[in-house]
């Protein structure tokens, strides 16, 4: 859609610094963490076709060129130049980067610099807790539960001073049907003793996940919550955003905004919650990247119930700069087709369509996350 302000990618990840081989590249085109079935490739997906549609021209190749030709050109240019070309073509002006994933990935500043934008950090709560737990090693770790709890609280508060938001992946670690009540201090310490005593493995204890959510809510920073589809590490039916209804009610008067990420195929539930509760917002990212030419239909479904100032653009790009290019391109096309169609039918005015487009593209994210240059298209501030 023409005339949009610089996009705010309110949820994304770093980009790999190395040149991937064909198998590694293709693995980033899917949410699966498994190899493709024999005789198939992840290039034969909506995401794979979208990459071949939008990215080759940015590397001086024809659209839809074969994957082998595209990857050869990528190797010729090198990772840094490929990253610069792809990210600078997205129209993204601000990158809110979740830094909780492992690997040799670019951070917020490096990612944003390649695209000519500004970088901001989103802190993943579970990864933060696991880093704090690394300091509580040895045979006495379980006896130091109270000390760990205090250290974790300090770490969350310290992160809130520089991060623009927190993120929880409780959907992966347990599911979204969490008790919305803050767990009591004794219950938390008991859970910590068990976790530390087991060697502080991957954090899946529902008590500690609830405690992390409550710590984040207390800071006043927006809290992003993964909902909907992802890799096979989650149970899809446990990631329905409707399961968060009790938590949404319990946090209604805290002053903290909740941002429901992804949503698909439960994006209508996310849109409903955004419409029913003033502090809830819904993200349209990732869903569009993985639905390709059907992104127009998916975006229209988001817009059925959600107030227009409650939706936010993102790419959820991870690993490949191509996913930034695809996510932003599909968003522009889908937004133009949906809103343009409504204008053509007489349902909307052109002025209203431009205003709503600016909200979703950037203005609402700037307002919710407190970014400089707030302008959500509606004259609202926060």
C-alpha positions in Angstrom: 0.0 0.0 0.0 1.4 3.4 -1.0 1.9 6.3 1.4 2.6 4.3 4.5 5.0 5.7 7.2 8.2 3.7 7.9 6.9 0.4 9.4 7.5 -0.6 13.0 8.3 -4.3 13.1 7.2 -4.8 16.7 8.2 -8.4 16.9 11.2 -9.9 15.1 14.4 -11.8 15.6 18.1 -11.5 14.6 19.5 -12.6 11.3 22.2 -15.3 10.8 25.7 -13.8 10.0 26.9 -16.7 8.0 26.0 -18.0 4.5 23.6 -20.9 4.9 23.7 -24.0 2.7 20.5 -25.0 0.8 19.2 -27.2 3.6 19.8 -24.7 6.3 18.2 -21.9 4.3 15.1 -24.0 3.5 14.7 -24.9 7.2 14.1 -21.2 8.0 11.1 -21.3 5.6 9.0 -23.4 8.0 7.9 -23.5 11.6 8.8 -27.2 11.8 12.0 -28.1 13.5 12.1 -31.4 11.5 13.6 -32.2 8.1 11.2 -32.3 5.2 9.6 -35.5 4.2 11.5 -37.6 1.7 11.2 -36.3 -1.8 9.9 -32.9 -0.7 11.3 -29.5 0.1 10.3 -26.5 2.3 10.7 -24.3 -0.8 7.4 -25.8 -1.9 5.4 -23.8 0.7 3.7 -20.5 0.6 6.7 -19.0 2.4 9.1 -20.6 -0.1 7.1 -19.3 -3.1 6.9 -15.8 -1.5 10.6 -15.7 -1.0 11.1 -16.6 -4.7 8.5 -13.9 -5.7 9.8 -11.0 -3.7 13.5 -11.5 -3.0 15.3 -12.3 -6.3 14.7 -8.9 -7.8 16.4 -7.3 -4.8 19.5 -9.4 -5.7 19.3 -8.6 -9.4 17.6 -11.8 -10.4 14.2 -12.4 -12.0 11.2 -13.2 -9.7 10.5 -16.9 -9.3 14.0 -17.9 -10.3 15.0 -21.5 -9.2 16.2 -21.8 -5.6 19.6 -23.0 -6.8 20.1 -19.8 -8.8 18.9 -17.6 -6.0 21.2 -19.3 -3.4 24.2 -19.0 -5.8 23.6 -15.3 -6.2 23.3 -15.0 -2.4 26.7 -16.7 -1.9 28.2 -14.4 -4.5 27.0 -11.3 -2.7 27.9 -12.5 0.8 25.8 -12.4 4.0 26.4 -8.7 4.8 25.5 -7.4 1.3 22.5 -9.7 1.1 21.3 -8.5 4.5 21.8 -4.9 3.5 19.9 -5.2 0.2 17.0 -7.1 1.6 16.5 -5.2 4.8 16.9 -1.8 3.2 14.0 -2.6 0.8 11.5 -3.4 3.5 10.5 0.1 4.5 10.9 -0.8 8.2 12.0 2.1 10.3 12.1 0.4 13.8 12.9 -3.2 14.7 11.8 -4.5 18.1 14.0 -7.6 18.4 13.4 -10.5 20.7 16.9 -11.4 21.9 16.0 -14.7 23.6 16.9 -17.1 20.8 20.3 -18.8 20.8 22.7 -18.8 17.8 24.9 -16.4 15.9 22.3 -13.8 15.3 22.4 -10.1 14.8 21.3 -8.0 17.7 18.8 -5.1 17.6 21.3 -2.4 16.6 23.1 -4.6 14.0 19.8 -5.7 12.5 18.4 -2.2 12.3 21.6 -0.7 10.9 21.5 -3.0 7.9 18.0 -1.7 7.1 18.7 1.9 8.0 16.4 1.9 11.0 16.4 2.0 14.8 16.8 -1.1 17.0 15.1 -1.9 20.3 15.2 -4.9 22.5 12.4 -7.2 23.6 13.4 -9.4 26.6 12.2 -13.0 26.6 11.3 -13.9 30.2 12.0 -17.6 30.2 15.5 -17.0 28.7 16.2 -14.3 31.3 15.2 -16.7 34.1 17.4 -19.4 32.7 20.4 -17.0 32.6 19.9 -16.0 36.2 19.6 -19.6 37.2 23.1 -20.3 35.7 24.6 -18.4 38.6 23.0 -20.8 41.1 25.1 -23.9 40.5 26.5 -26.5 42.9 25.1 -28.8 45.6 23.6 -25.9 47.6 21.5 -24.4 44.7 18.2 -25.7 46.0 18.7 -24.2 49.4 19.2 -20.8 47.8 15.6 -20.5 46.5 14.9 -17.2 48.2 18.1 -15.7 47.0 17.3 -16.7 43.4 13.8 -15.3 43.6 15.2 -11.9 44.7 17.8 -12.0 41.9 15.2 -12.8 39.3 13.0 -9.9 40.5 16.0 -7.6 40.2 16.9 -8.9 36.7 13.4 -8.3 35.4 13.3 -4.7 36.8 16.7 -4.0 35.4 15.7 -5.3 32.0 12.6 -3.0 32.1 14.9 0.0 32.3 16.2 -0.5 28.7 13.9 -3.0 27.0 10.8 -1.7 25.2 8.8 -4.9 26.1 8.9 -8.4 27.6 7.8 -11.6 25.9 6.6 -14.9 27.3 6.7 -18.2 25.5 4.6 -20.0 28.1 2.5 -21.4 25.2 5.6 -23.5 24.4 6.6 -24.3 27.9 3.2 -25.2 29.4 0.3 -23.8 27.5 -1.8 -20.6 27.9 -4.3 -22.0 30.4 -2.3 -20.5 33.3 -3.8 -19.7 36.7 -4.1 -15.9 36.5 -3.6 -15.4 40.3 -0.1 -14.4 41.4 1.5 -17.5 43.1 2.3 -17.0 46.8 5.9 -16.6 47.9 6.1 -20.0 49.5 4.7 -21.7 46.4 7.3 -19.8 44.3 10.2 -20.8 46.5 9.1 -24.5 46.5 9.0 -24.5 42.7 12.4 -22.8 42.5 13.9 -25.5 44.8 12.6 -28.2 42.6 13.8 -26.5 39.4 17.2 -25.6 40.8 17.6 -29.0 42.4 17.0 -30.7 39.0 19.8 -28.7 37.6 17.7 -25.7 36.3 16.8 -27.3 33.0 14.5 -25.6 30.5 11.9 -23.7 32.5 8.5 -25.4 32.2 7.1 -25.1 35.7 3.7 -23.4 35.5 4.2 -21.7 38.9 7.4 -20.1 37.7 5.9 -19.1 34.4 3.1 -17.4 36.2 5.6 -15.7 38.5 7.5 -14.4 35.5 4.4 -13.0 33.9 3.4 -11.2 37.1 7.0 -9.8 37.5 6.7 -8.4 33.9 3.2 -7.0 34.4 4.4 -5.1 37.5 7.0 -3.2 35.5 4.4 -1.6 33.3 6.2 -2.6 30.1 4.1 -4.2 27.4 4.0 -8.0 27.6 4.0 -9.9 24.3 2.5 -13.4 24.6 3.1 -16.1 21.9 -0.3 -17.5 20.8 -1.2 -19.8 17.9 1.0 -21.8 15.7 4.7 -22.4 16.0 7.1 -25.3 15.9 6.2 -28.8 17.1 7.4 -28.0 20.6 4.0 -26.6 21.4 0.5 -28.2 21.5 -1.5 -26.0 19.1 -4.7 -26.5 21.1 -2.9 -25.2 24.2 -1.9 -22.0 22.4 -5.4 -20.7 21.6 -5.4 -17.1 22.8 -8.9 -17.6 24.2 -7.2 -19.6 27.0 -5.8 -16.3 28.2 -9.2 -14.8 29.0 -8.8 -15.1 32.8 -5.3 -13.6 32.7 -6.6 -10.8 30.5 -9.3 -10.0 33.1 -6.9 -10.2 36.0 -4.5 -7.7 34.4 -7.2 -5.2 33.2 -6.4 -2.5 35.7 -2.6 -2.9 36.0 -1.7 -0.4 33.3 0.2 -3.0 31.4 -0.7 -3.8 27.8 -0.8 -7.4 26.6 0.1 -8.0 22.9 -1.1 -11.3 21.5 1.4 -12.5 18.9 0.6 -14.4 15.7 -2.7 -16.1 16.7 -3.2 -18.1 13.5 -5.4 -20.2 13.2 -7.0 -18.6 16.2 -6.5 -15.1 14.9 -10.2 -14.3 15.2 -10.0 -15.2 19.0 -7.1 -12.8 19.3 -9.0 -10.1 17.5 -12.0 -10.6 19.7 -9.9 -10.2 22.9 -8.4 -7.0 21.4 -11.9 -5.7 20.9 -13.3 -6.7 24.3 -10.4 -5.5 26.5 -8.8 -2.0 26.1 -5.3 -3.3 27.2 -5.1 -6.1 24.7 -3.6 -5.8 21.2 -3.3 -8.3 18.4 -0.3 -8.9 16.1 -0.9 -9.7 12.4 2.7 -10.8 11.8 3.9 -14.4 10.9 0.3 -15.3 9.9 0.7 -13.3 6.7 4.2 -14.6 5.9 3.1 -18.2 6.0 -0.2 -17.7 4.1 1.3 -16.1 1.0 -1.4 -14.9 -1.4 -4.0 -15.9 1.2 -2.6 -13.2 3.4 -5.3 -10.8 2.2 -8.1 -13.1 3.5 -6.3 -13.6 6.8 -5.8 -9.9 7.3 -9.4 -9.2 6.5 -10.4 -11.7 9.2 -8.2 -9.9 11.8 -10.1 -6.7 10.9 -13.6 -8.3 11.3 -13.7 -7.7 15.1 -10.6 -5.9 16.3 -10.8 -2.2 16.7 -8.5 -0.8 14.0 -6.2 0.9 16.5 -5.5 -2.5 18.2 -3.7 -4.3 15.4 0.1 -4.1 14.9 2.4 -5.1 12.0 5.3 -7.4 12.4 7.3 -9.9 10.4 8.5 -12.3 13.2 11.4 -12.7 10.8 14.1 -15.1 12.2 17.4 -16.1 10.7 16.9 -15.0 7.1 16.7 -11.3 6.0 14.4 -12.7 3.3 11.7 -13.1 5.9 11.8 -9.4 6.6 11.4 -8.7 2.9 8.6 -11.2 2.5 6.7 -10.1 5.7 6.7 -6.5 4.8 5.8 -7.0 1.1 2.9 -9.3 1.9 1.6 -6.9 4.6 1.6 -4.0 2.1 -0.1 -6.0 -0.6 -2.7 -7.5 1.8 -3.4 -4.2 3.4 -3.8 -2.4 0.0 -6.1 -5.1 -1.3 -8.3 -5.3 1.8 -8.7 -1.6 2.5 -8.7 -0.7 -1.2 -11.5 -3.1 -1.8 -13.5 -1.5 1.0 -12.9 1.9 -0.4 -13.9 0.8 -3.9 -17.2 -0.7 -2.5 -18.0 2.6 -0.7 -17.8 1.0 2.7 -14.8 3.1 3.7 -13.6 6.5 2.7 -10.1 6.8 1.2 -9.1 9.1 4.1 -10.2 6.6 6.7 -8.3 3.8 4.9 -5.1 5.8 4.9 -5.5 6.6 8.6 -6.1 3.0 9.6 -3.3 1.8 7.4 -0.9 4.2 9.2 -2.1 2.9 12.6 -1.5 -0.7 11.8 1.8 -0.1 10.0 3.5 2.0 12.7 1.4 4.4 14.8 -0.2 2.0 17.2 3.2 0.3 17.9 4.8 3.6 18.5 2.1 4.4 21.0 2.0 1.1 22.8 5.8 0.7 23.1 6.5 4.4 23.9 8.7 4.9 20.8 9.9 8.4 19.8 7.8 10.2 17.2 4.5 8.9 18.3 1.8 9.2 15.6 -0.8 6.5 15.5 -2.8 8.1 12.7 -5.6 8.9 15.1 -4.1 11.7 17.1 -3.9 9.5 20.2 -1.0 9.5 22.7 -0.1 7.4 25.6 
